[in-house]
């Protein structure tokens, strides 16, 4: 994972089309959940975004923060399985959109 500007982490939380088909930020998704499990998952996604913002300020790709455990474990599993931190539905022609 490469270092990205803190503004990108902020955009992920509030609103940005990170990849085609995901026009809402993580904060909006928090209010669309249908179960407590989904709520915890989305809250962890927001914590991940906060970790990216802090990391951006510190010149790091990411800094672990309280509440990021669910998302962190998803990212680790994805990277180990198919080499991308994004879920499969956001791959572009089978490729990770984060790779340049």
N, C-alpha and C positions, 0 to 999 in steps of 0.2 A: 504494500500500500504506500503510495507516495504522499508527500506533504502537499496539502492543498490549502489555499487561502481560507482563513477563518470565515470569510463571507459565504463560502460554499456550504459550510456546515450550518450556518444560519439559514441559508436558503432552503436546505433540506428540511429543516424544522418547520419553517413557515409556509413557503410556497415556491415551487419551482418544478419545471418539467425536467427532472433528472434524466430520464430516458423516456422515449415515446410511450404514452399510455399511462404515465403517472404524473398528472398535472398538479396534484395536491401535496402539500407538505405533511410531515409526520403529525404535526399538531392537529390538523384537520382529521386525519385518520383516527386519532384518539377518540373523537366524538362520534365516529361511525361504528364503533365496536358493538358487538351483540352479546358478548359474554365477558366475565371477569378475566378469563384467560387471555382473550384478545386485548383487553385493557392493559394487562400487565405486559404483554408483548409490545404494544404500541408505546407504552411508557418507557420501556427499555430502548426502543428505537429512538425516542427523544433524548434519552440519556446518552446514547451513542452519538447523536448529533452534537450534544453539549461537549462531549469528549473530543470531537473533531474541532470544535471552535477553540477550546482550550489548547489543543495540540497545535492548531494554526498559529496562535499567539506565541507558542513556545518553540516553533520551528520543527514540530514533530507531526507525523501523520495522524497520531491518535494518542490520547491520554485516557487511561481507564478512570471511570467515574462511578460513583454510587448509583446503582440501579441499572447498569448496562449489561448485567450478566446474561440475560436471555439473548439479547442481540449479539453480544460478543461470542457466545457459544454457537449461534447460527453462522456467523461469519467464519469462525474457525472451521466448522464442519464443511461449509461450502468451499473454502479455499483448499482444504484437504481433499475434498471429493472431485472438484472440477476446476480448481485454480482461479476462482473468481469470488469476490465478496458479495456480489449481487445475486439475488435469487434467479433461478433459471428463466423465469418469465421475462426478465429484463435483458437477457443475452441478445445481442444483435448478430443475426446470422450465425449463431452458435458461439460467438466471441464475446468476451467480457468487455463492456463499454468503458471500463476503467483503464484498459490497456491502450497504449498509444503506439 
